[in-house]
């Protein structure tokens, strides 16, 4: 019997490795060494690095709405090493996703007090989402590394909060990771918010009731990063007004819900209503997850196991709110953009693990039954929809995106040849 269980776990774990392997093969097949879209913003940095005039202010300068200091460092030095072969930037994004997957697996080992087979199944379903082809833009444009860094920092902070390090070391390490997150993407400051509750719980868990000084230091660090981020900040004039959600609240709700449901529908604009319905279901489940935690607030172990996954889901929700505020003017269909799914899919990852924790809880049979009924369709939707429904569409989109980049590259080379011929 034990031998059979071990074989089952190994089989499920091997199956869990399929999504990253397939995504890696997809990148190898469709990646093109030609800068596209926002990647051209890196060129001035590479030129200044080659001329020896690159400064801190160049790396820290605002790009669109981003302060991507740390990704810029990676782009500049990776470009220097690889003669700016942008496929290495895609590789960096893929390896970052692998690190995120590893963090999710380790968090599952620390928080899921259930049969190991269930834990591995949760990891498998999480990997289906983390390496989904629905994120094709982020897989095939190297500068999109900036979208992967915040969740890597957040999941690493959560792991640190569950470690055996001293309270001081936990706060220092997580503070440094939050700084990296803050200056990598527009939503990077959220790391300070979602990483703090597990850290505070760890202080109490260690029997230290005095959390004033760690809280004061944490808030000071957050305030300093926010002040530095917004110093000299200007919103680009070509972006929609942030007043749109207040002028059109129903459209804002539709945008937010569709944004949350997009990982399970892809970026087909005709499926925007379906994405909004899925987003509504996920929202109800997420609210139920918080209520489940409140209902079992007396069970410290259960509450602590739930916290990290609820914070990951909160990261997706808060990012959804920020994107809705800044992008609603483009229309509801824009919420289905492939690049945003790297943020929204972690709500599903969090709900998968919350469902497993609730199902394995010995308390609250009614809550267990509710979550069992809710988790089964969620699991089915995740596995079937992600693989069968939009995998084919995602690969088709990958092919189209690769074709656009290839066409742009051919056009650029043709212009270069024509220019040389004209000069001669």
C-alpha positions as CSV (number, residue, x, y, z in Angstrom):
1,X,0.0,0.0,0.0
2,X,2.8,2.4,1.0
3,X,4.6,1.4,-2.2
4,X,1.5,2.3,-4.3
5,X,1.1,5.6,-2.6
6,X,4.8,6.5,-3.2
7,X,4.5,5.6,-6.9
8,X,1.3,7.7,-7.2
9,X,3.1,10.7,-5.6
10,X,6.1,10.3,-7.9
11,X,3.8,10.0,-10.9
12,X,1.8,13.1,-10.0
13,X,5.0,15.1,-9.3
14,X,6.4,14.1,-12.7
15,X,3.1,15.2,-14.3
16,X,3.5,18.5,-12.4
17,X,6.8,19.0,-14.3
18,X,5.0,18.8,-17.7
19,X,3.7,22.5,-17.7
20,X,7.2,24.1,-17.3
21,X,8.7,21.6,-19.8
22,X,6.0,22.4,-22.4
23,X,6.4,26.2,-21.8
24,X,10.2,25.9,-22.1
25,X,9.8,24.1,-25.4
26,X,7.3,26.7,-26.6
27,X,9.7,29.5,-25.9
28,X,12.6,27.7,-27.7
29,X,10.4,27.2,-30.7
30,X,8.8,30.6,-31.0
31,X,11.4,33.0,-29.5
32,X,12.9,35.5,-31.9
33,X,16.0,37.5,-31.3
34,X,14.5,40.9,-32.2
35,X,13.5,43.6,-29.8
36,X,9.8,44.4,-29.9
37,X,7.5,47.0,-28.4
38,X,8.7,48.3,-25.0
39,X,12.0,46.5,-25.4
40,X,13.3,49.4,-27.4
41,X,13.3,51.5,-24.2
42,X,16.4,49.5,-23.2
43,X,18.5,50.7,-26.1
44,X,19.5,54.0,-24.6
45,X,20.7,52.2,-21.5
46,X,22.8,49.8,-23.5
47,X,24.3,52.7,-25.5
48,X,25.2,54.6,-22.3
49,X,26.7,51.5,-20.8
50,X,28.9,51.0,-23.9
51,X,30.0,54.6,-23.7
52,X,30.7,54.4,-20.0
53,X,28.2,57.2,-19.2
54,X,25.5,55.0,-17.5
55,X,24.3,56.5,-14.2
56,X,22.0,55.6,-11.3
57,X,19.5,58.2,-12.5
58,X,19.4,56.5,-16.0
59,X,18.6,53.1,-14.4
60,X,16.0,54.7,-12.0
61,X,14.3,56.9,-14.6
62,X,10.6,56.4,-15.0
63,X,9.5,54.2,-18.0
64,X,5.8,54.6,-18.6
65,X,4.5,54.2,-15.0
66,X,7.3,52.0,-13.9
67,X,10.5,52.5,-11.8
68,X,12.2,49.3,-13.0
69,X,15.6,49.9,-11.6
70,X,16.4,46.2,-10.8
71,X,15.1,44.8,-14.1
72,X,17.1,47.5,-15.9
73,X,20.3,46.2,-14.2
74,X,19.5,42.7,-15.4
75,X,18.7,43.9,-18.9
76,X,21.9,46.0,-19.2
77,X,24.4,43.4,-17.9
78,X,22.6,40.5,-19.5
79,X,22.6,42.4,-22.8
80,X,26.3,43.1,-22.3
81,X,27.1,39.4,-21.8
82,X,24.9,38.1,-24.7
83,X,25.4,40.9,-27.2
84,X,21.8,41.8,-26.5
85,X,20.2,38.5,-27.6
86,X,16.7,39.2,-26.2
87,X,16.0,35.4,-26.0
88,X,18.1,35.4,-22.9
89,X,15.7,37.9,-21.3
90,X,12.9,35.4,-22.1
91,X,14.9,32.7,-20.5
92,X,15.3,34.9,-17.4
93,X,11.4,35.3,-17.3
94,X,11.1,31.5,-17.6
95,X,13.6,30.8,-14.8
96,X,11.9,33.4,-12.6
97,X,8.6,31.5,-13.1
98,X,10.4,28.2,-12.2
99,X,11.6,29.9,-9.0
100,X,8.0,31.0,-8.2
101,X,6.8,27.5,-8.8
102,X,9.4,26.2,-6.4
103,X,8.3,28.7,-3.8
104,X,4.6,27.6,-4.2
105,X,5.7,24.0,-3.8
106,X,7.7,24.8,-0.6
107,X,4.8,26.9,0.8
108,X,2.5,23.9,0.1
109,X,4.8,21.6,2.1
110,X,4.8,24.1,5.0
111,X,1.0,24.9,5.1
112,X,-0.9,21.9,3.7
113,X,-1.2,19.4,6.6
114,X,-2.9,16.8,4.4
115,X,-2.0,13.6,2.5
116,X,1.0,14.3,0.3
117,X,-0.8,13.2,-2.8
118,X,-3.3,16.1,-2.4
119,X,-0.5,18.5,-1.9
120,X,1.2,17.4,-5.1
121,X,-2.1,17.6,-7.0
122,X,-2.4,21.2,-5.7
123,X,1.1,21.8,-7.0
124,X,0.3,20.3,-10.4
125,X,-2.8,22.5,-10.8
126,X,-0.8,25.5,-9.7
127,X,1.9,24.7,-12.3
128,X,-0.8,24.5,-15.0
129,X,-1.6,28.1,-14.2
130,X,1.9,29.4,-13.5
131,X,3.2,28.1,-16.9
132,X,0.0,28.7,-18.9
133,X,0.4,29.7,-22.5
134,X,-2.3,32.3,-22.0
135,X,0.6,34.5,-20.8
136,X,2.2,34.3,-24.3
137,X,3.1,38.0,-24.5
138,X,5.1,37.7,-21.2
139,X,6.8,34.6,-22.4
140,X,7.9,36.0,-25.8
141,X,8.9,39.6,-24.8
142,X,11.9,39.6,-22.6
143,X,11.2,43.0,-21.0
144,X,8.1,41.4,-19.4
145,X,10.4,40.0,-16.7
146,X,9.2,43.0,-14.7
147,X,5.8,41.2,-14.3
148,X,7.3,38.1,-12.8
149,X,9.6,39.8,-10.2
150,X,7.0,41.1,-7.7
151,X,5.3,37.7,-7.2
152,X,8.7,36.0,-6.8
153,X,9.6,38.5,-4.1
154,X,6.2,38.0,-2.4
155,X,6.4,34.2,-2.4
156,X,10.0,34.3,-1.1
157,X,8.9,36.7,1.7
158,X,6.1,34.3,2.6
159,X,8.6,31.4,2.8
160,X,10.9,33.5,4.9
161,X,8.1,34.3,7.3
162,X,7.5,30.5,7.8
163,X,11.2,29.8,8.3
164,X,13.1,29.4,11.5
165,X,15.1,32.6,11.2
166,X,15.0,35.1,14.0
167,X,12.4,37.9,13.9
168,X,15.1,40.5,13.1
169,X,16.5,38.5,10.1
170,X,13.0,37.8,8.8
171,X,12.1,41.5,8.7
172,X,15.5,42.5,7.2
173,X,15.3,39.9,4.4
174,X,11.7,40.6,3.6
175,X,12.4,44.3,3.7
176,X,15.1,43.9,1.1
177,X,12.9,41.8,-1.1
178,X,10.2,44.4,-0.8
179,X,12.6,47.1,-2.0
180,X,13.5,44.9,-5.0
181,X,9.8,44.4,-5.8
182,X,9.0,48.1,-5.3
183,X,11.5,49.1,-8.0
184,X,10.7,46.4,-10.5
185,X,7.1,46.9,-11.5
186,X,4.2,49.4,-11.1
187,X,2.5,47.1,-8.5
188,X,5.7,46.2,-6.7
189,X,4.9,48.3,-3.7
190,X,2.2,45.8,-2.9
191,X,4.8,43.5,-1.5
192,X,5.1,45.6,1.6
193,X,1.4,45.2,2.2
194,X,0.8,41.5,1.5
195,X,4.1,40.3,3.2
196,X,3.5,42.0,6.5
197,X,0.6,39.9,8.0
198,X,2.5,36.6,7.8
199,X,5.5,38.3,9.3
200,X,3.4,39.8,12.2
201,X,1.9,36.3,12.8
202,X,5.4,34.8,13.0
203,X,6.3,37.3,15.7
204,X,3.3,36.3,17.7
205,X,3.9,32.6,16.9
206,X,7.4,33.0,18.4
207,X,5.8,34.3,21.6
208,X,6.9,37.9,21.2
209,X,4.0,40.1,21.9
210,X,5.8,43.3,21.2
211,X,5.5,44.0,17.5
212,X,5.8,47.8,17.7
213,X,9.4,48.2,16.6
214,X,9.2,45.7,13.7
215,X,5.9,47.4,12.6
216,X,7.4,50.8,12.8
217,X,10.5,49.8,10.8
218,X,8.3,48.1,8.2
219,X,6.0,51.1,7.8
220,X,9.0,53.4,7.6
221,X,10.5,51.3,4.8
222,X,7.2,51.2,2.9
223,X,6.8,55.0,3.2
224,X,10.4,55.7,2.1
225,X,10.0,53.4,-1.0
226,X,6.7,55.0,-1.9
227,X,8.1,58.5,-1.5
228,X,11.2,57.6,-3.6
229,X,9.0,55.9,-6.2
230,X,6.7,58.9,-6.6
231,X,9.4,61.6,-6.4
232,X,9.3,63.4,-9.7
233,X,6.6,61.0,-11.0
234,X,4.5,62.1,-13.9
235,X,1.6,60.2,-15.5
236,X,2.2,59.8,-19.2
237,X,-0.4,61.9,-21.1
238,X,-1.3,59.2,-23.6
239,X,-2.8,57.0,-20.8
240,X,-6.5,57.0,-19.9
241,X,-7.7,59.2,-17.1
242,X,-7.8,57.6,-13.6
243,X,-11.3,59.2,-13.1
244,X,-12.9,56.7,-15.6
245,X,-13.8,54.1,-12.9
246,X,-15.7,56.8,-10.9
247,X,-17.5,58.1,-14.0
248,X,-18.4,54.5,-15.1
249,X,-18.6,52.3,-12.0
250,X,-20.5,49.4,-13.7
251,X,-17.9,49.3,-16.4
252,X,-15.2,49.3,-13.7
253,X,-16.8,46.3,-12.0
254,X,-17.1,44.4,-15.4
255,X,-13.4,45.3,-16.1
256,X,-12.2,44.1,-12.8
257,X,-14.2,40.8,-12.9
258,X,-13.1,40.0,-16.5
259,X,-9.5,40.8,-15.5
260,X,-9.7,38.2,-12.7
261,X,-11.3,35.6,-14.9
262,X,-9.1,36.1,-18.0
263,X,-6.6,33.3,-17.1
264,X,-9.4,30.8,-17.7
265,X,-10.7,32.3,-20.9
266,X,-7.7,33.7,-22.8
267,X,-7.8,37.1,-24.6
268,X,-10.7,36.4,-26.9
269,X,-12.8,39.5,-26.6
270,X,-16.0,37.6,-27.4
271,X,-15.5,35.7,-24.1
272,X,-15.3,38.9,-22.0
273,X,-18.8,38.2,-20.5
274,X,-17.7,34.6,-19.7
275,X,-14.5,36.0,-18.1
276,X,-16.6,38.4,-16.0
277,X,-18.8,35.5,-14.7
278,X,-15.7,33.4,-13.9
279,X,-14.2,36.5,-12.1
280,X,-17.4,36.8,-10.1
281,X,-17.2,33.2,-9.0
282,X,-13.6,33.5,-8.0
283,X,-14.5,36.7,-6.1
284,X,-17.2,34.9,-4.2
285,X,-14.9,32.0,-3.4
286,X,-12.2,34.4,-2.2
287,X,-14.6,36.2,0.1
288,X,-15.7,32.8,1.4
289,X,-12.1,31.9,2.1
290,X,-11.6,35.0,4.2
291,X,-14.9,34.2,6.1
292,X,-13.7,30.7,6.6
293,X,-10.5,32.1,8.2
294,X,-12.5,34.4,10.4
295,X,-14.8,31.6,11.5
296,X,-11.8,29.6,12.6
297,X,-9.8,32.4,14.1
298,X,-9.3,30.5,17.3
299,X,-7.4,27.8,15.5
300,X,-3.9,29.4,15.3
301,X,-2.4,26.7,13.2
302,X,-5.2,26.7,10.6
303,X,-5.3,30.4,10.5
304,X,-1.5,30.6,9.9
305,X,-1.7,28.0,7.1
306,X,-4.4,30.1,5.4
307,X,-2.7,33.5,5.7
308,X,0.0,33.1,3.1
309,X,-2.4,31.9,0.4
310,X,-5.0,34.6,1.2
311,X,-2.2,37.2,0.9
312,X,-1.3,35.8,-2.6
313,X,-4.9,36.1,-3.6
314,X,-5.0,39.6,-2.1
315,X,-2.0,40.6,-4.3
316,X,-4.0,39.6,-7.4
317,X,-7.1,41.5,-6.2
318,X,-5.1,44.7,-5.3
319,X,-3.4,44.6,-8.7
320,X,-6.8,44.2,-10.4
321,X,-7.9,47.4,-8.6
322,X,-4.8,49.3,-9.7
323,X,-5.1,48.2,-13.3
324,X,-8.8,49.0,-13.4
325,X,-8.1,52.5,-12.1
326,X,-5.4,53.1,-14.7
327,X,-6.7,51.2,-17.8
328,X,-10.5,51.3,-17.8
329,X,-10.4,54.0,-20.4
330,X,-9.2,51.5,-23.0
331,X,-12.5,49.5,-22.7
332,X,-13.5,46.3,-20.9
333,X,-12.1,44.1,-23.5
334,X,-8.6,45.4,-22.7
335,X,-8.9,43.6,-19.4
336,X,-8.3,40.3,-21.2
337,X,-4.8,41.3,-22.3
338,X,-2.4,38.4,-22.1
339,X,0.2,40.4,-20.1
340,X,-2.1,40.9,-17.2
341,X,-2.8,37.2,-16.6
342,X,0.6,36.9,-14.9
343,X,-0.9,38.9,-12.1
344,X,-4.4,37.5,-12.0
345,X,-3.7,33.8,-12.2
346,X,-2.3,33.8,-8.6
347,X,-5.9,34.3,-7.3
348,X,-6.7,30.8,-8.7
349,X,-3.4,29.4,-7.3
350,X,-4.4,30.7,-3.8
351,X,-7.9,29.3,-4.0
352,X,-6.6,25.9,-5.0
353,X,-4.5,25.7,-1.8
354,X,-7.2,27.3,0.4
355,X,-9.6,24.6,-0.9
356,X,-7.2,21.8,0.0
357,X,-6.6,23.3,3.5
358,X,-10.3,23.7,4.1
359,X,-11.0,20.1,2.9
360,X,-8.3,18.8,5.2
361,X,-9.5,20.7,8.3
362,X,-11.2,18.7,11.0
363,X,-13.3,21.6,12.1
364,X,-16.5,23.1,10.7
365,X,-18.1,20.2,8.7
366,X,-20.5,22.7,7.0
367,X,-17.6,24.8,5.9
368,X,-15.8,21.7,4.7
369,X,-18.8,20.6,2.7
370,X,-19.2,24.1,1.2
371,X,-15.5,24.3,0.2
372,X,-15.6,20.7,-1.1
373,X,-18.5,21.6,-3.4
374,X,-16.8,24.8,-4.4
375,X,-13.3,23.4,-4.8
376,X,-14.3,20.5,-7.1
377,X,-15.7,22.7,-9.9
378,X,-12.8,25.1,-9.4
379,X,-10.3,22.3,-9.8
380,X,-12.1,21.0,-12.9
381,X,-12.3,24.4,-14.4
382,X,-8.6,25.0,-13.8
383,X,-7.5,21.7,-15.2
384,X,-9.9,21.4,-18.1
385,X,-10.2,25.0,-19.2
386,X,-6.5,25.9,-18.8
387,X,-5.4,22.8,-20.8
388,X,-8.2,22.1,-23.3
389,X,-9.9,25.4,-23.9
390,X,-7.3,28.1,-24.1
391,X,-4.1,26.0,-24.5
392,X,-4.8,25.7,-28.2
393,X,-5.9,29.4,-28.4
394,X,-2.8,30.3,-26.4
395,X,-0.5,28.5,-28.8
396,X,-2.2,30.1,-31.7
397,X,-1.7,33.5,-30.1
398,X,2.0,32.6,-29.5
399,X,2.3,31.8,-33.1
400,X,0.7,35.1,-34.1
401,X,2.8,37.1,-31.6
402,X,6.0,35.4,-32.9
403,X,4.9,36.2,-36.4
404,X,4.4,39.9,-35.6
405,X,7.9,40.1,-34.0
406,X,9.4,38.2,-37.0
407,X,7.6,40.6,-39.4
408,X,8.9,43.6,-37.5
409,X,12.4,42.2,-37.6
410,X,12.2,41.5,-41.3
411,X,10.9,45.1,-41.9
412,X,13.7,46.5,-39.7
413,X,16.3,44.6,-41.6
414,X,14.8,45.6,-45.0
415,X,15.0,49.2,-44.0
416,X,18.6,48.8,-42.9
417,X,19.6,47.2,-46.2
418,X,17.7,49.9,-48.1
419,X,19.4,52.6,-46.1
420,X,22.8,51.2,-46.8
421,X,22.0,50.8,-50.5
422,X,20.8,54.4,-50.6
423,X,24.0,55.7,-49.0
424,X,26.2,53.8,-51.4
